[in-house]
Amino acid sequence: MKKENLSESLKKLEDIVEWFESQEEIDIEKGLEKVKNGAKLIKTSKRQLKETENEFEEIKKELNNENIK
């Protein structure tokens, strides 16, 4: 399975929200499946954001160390 990037995950979450907003009556099974997928995407997005934050912190440390020398 291909690892999704943050932009792809956010787009899929947006699609799920739009699906719910467009429904006059929600099919419970489809809605539940969308919620499950959304929860997975949120979990993945949080992890991706944390990894990105860590990368920025590492770059910041490297830059600060270069300025000290």
N, C-alpha and C positions, 0 to 999 in steps of 0.2 A: 504494500500500500504506500502510495506517494505521501511524503510529509508535506502538509499544507503550510503555506506561509501565513502570516498574520492577516494580510490583506484578503486572502482567499477565505479565511475563517470568518472575518468580519462581514464579508459579502454574503456568505451563506447564512449568517445570523440575521442580516438585514432581510434576506429572502424569506426566512422563517417568519419574521415579524410581519412582513408584507402579506404573507399567506394568511396569517391569523386575522389581520385587519381586513382582508378581502372577503372573508367568509361571513355569510349571513347566518348560517347554522354550521357549527363545527362538528365534523365527524370525530367522535371520541377516539377511535383507534388511530386515525391519521394525526389528530392533534397530539395524542400521547407520544406517537413516534417523533413528531416534530419537536416536542419538548425534550425528549431523550437526546435527539441529535443536537439540539441547542445547548443542552447541559454539557455534552461532550465538547462542543466547539468552545464554550466558555472556559472549560477547564484547560483545553489546549491553548487558547488565547492567553490565559493568565500565565501559563508556563512560558510561552513564547515571549511575553512582555518581561517576565522576570529574567529570562536568559539575555534579552536585549539590554535590559538595565545593567546586568552584571558586565556585559561587554563594554558598555559605556563607562562604567566605573573603572574597569581595567585600563581602558585607553586614557582616562583622566589621571590615573595613578602614574602611568608611563610618562605622560606629558609633564606631570609635576616633578617626577624624578629627573627628567631631562633638564628642567629649568633649574634644579638644584646644582647640577654639575657645572 
